[in-house]
Amino acid sequence: MVEVNEEVKASEEVEELISLTSLEAANKTSKTYMYAAMGVGLIPVPLVDFAAISLIQLKMVHSLAKHYDIPFSKDVGKAVISSLVGGVLPAPVGMGFASLTKAIPVVGPLIGAASVPLFAGASTYALSRVFIQHFEAGGTFLSFDPEAVRDYFFEQYQKGKSVFKDMKKSKNTVE
């Protein structure tokens, strides 16, 4: 009987290690797409940057879904992302406004270059945190409720802004 209990305990430890590795891989995916969104935020053409950031976020959610073996549909992904991100006004309105400031002669590109990467990085960070948490808990796109995670998204968006600012100061890595 002791051998069976030891085998069960060893099996549980292996599953925990696999899960940790899976979470680490998801975090690495998150970090990669956050950097990509921040880089795209530097595109000097108004609204082109905004569209590219949206595509990067959609691809990130697709990659996370694939990582967790969750069926992905482009249309469902777009709807879920826009219902979540669109519900938190400061992010999309701020990013859209920051993108449009690039059209202002002389100072516009400077303002946009300073602000769009911040919004892009923070919103991508928050989006990844929400979906990683949801998928880790066994959720799917069908069980995703944007209203239920809106506060968590906003909290992670604020944290993402801090992560971005800290990266600029000390070149820290994303958790």
PyMOL commands that set and color helices and strands:
alter all, ss='L'
color gray80, all
select helices_A, chain A and resi 2-40+48-67+74-85+90-103+107-136+146-170
alter helices_A, ss='H'
color red, helices_A
deselect
rebuild
show_as cartoon
